[in-house]
Amino acid sequence: MLKKIMLVIAVVVLSVGVGGAGRSERGQIPWKDPAPIASNDAEEKILDVLADMYLNQRRGMMNVQPEDGRVLRLLAEAVGAKHIVEIGTSNGYSGIWFCLALRTTGGKLTTYEIDARRASLARKNFKRAGVDHIVTLIEGDAHKEITKLKEPIDILFLDADKAGYIDYLNKLLPLVRPGGLILAHNTTNVRGPMEDYIKAVTTNPKLETKFIHKHDQGIGITLKKR
Ligand SMILES: C[S@@+](CC[C@H](N)C(=O)[O-])C[C@H]1O[C@@H](n2cnc3c(N)ncnc32)[C@H](O)[C@@H]1O
């Protein structure tokens, strides 16, 4: 009996140790707030993939910062997003942050990428994070491709060509549901080319906009009022 108990303890200790490898990699990320803690194995796996992407793949990928990723996940889960549209997939980093939320809300991500190499990397990353079944990656020029969208959008995330934000907004605002969000990345560090977008989301009485993470790259959070 004692042997059996010892065996069970050994198995538990070993399995915690194996899980801990990912956690130690996550520990290398310069979180500004206490690091996220997984509540189950699926979440743990996704956070480990995100950590690996941040530590080993981010060069040239123009990814959002980990702290921005947390905000994307938090907002998506809070609004119970069923459909998120992302413009600018890159290698899938921000998309996988959204998927942390979408796997619990029962939602899906439609994401657009013009660059074939980054799109191919993204497909691999979605797969290894175990979220590929909830992601549709559309390869091509989003300005053209988004005109085929017909379904309501809970969150629209803009993170591609900055001068194009206004065109994405004009084309997709009608599909954003009342109570839905439009999130714009780089509202601090690449503000110039998106001034027309900033004006549009701050002067329309049907929208409420707040800018956060202003000390960093910045995110514009716009609510389409009910
Ligand atoms: C800032 S990166 C996106 C980063 C990504 N959201 C993340 O945080 O992981 C911008 C991406 O938008 C893509 N892009 C630029 N113009 C585009 C367009 N017209 N249609 C689709 N993708 C575009 C670029 O190739 C690039 O990979």
The ligand as an ORCA input file, in Angstrom:
! r2SCAN-3c Opt
* xyz 0 1
  C       2.022     44.387    -37.039
  S       1.953     42.923    -37.966
  C       0.679     42.019    -37.193
  C       1.102     41.457    -35.871
  C       0.107     40.495    -35.279
  N      -1.188     41.123    -35.090
  C       0.606     40.007    -33.950
  O       0.587     40.793    -32.979
  O       1.063     38.870    -33.859
  C       1.136     43.463    -39.420
  C       0.873     42.376    -40.429
  O      -0.103     42.864    -41.355
  C       0.190     42.349    -42.628
  N      -0.446     43.212    -43.628
  C      -0.053     44.442    -44.048
  N      -0.899     44.917    -44.974
  C      -1.851     43.967    -45.148
  C      -3.010     43.870    -45.966
  N      -3.346     44.851    -46.812
  N      -3.754     42.759    -45.884
  C      -3.426     41.761    -45.014
  N      -2.341     41.799    -44.211
  C      -1.567     42.890    -44.277
  C       1.716     42.352    -42.671
  O       2.190     41.460    -43.645
  C       2.089     41.964    -41.247
  O       2.323     40.584    -41.122
*
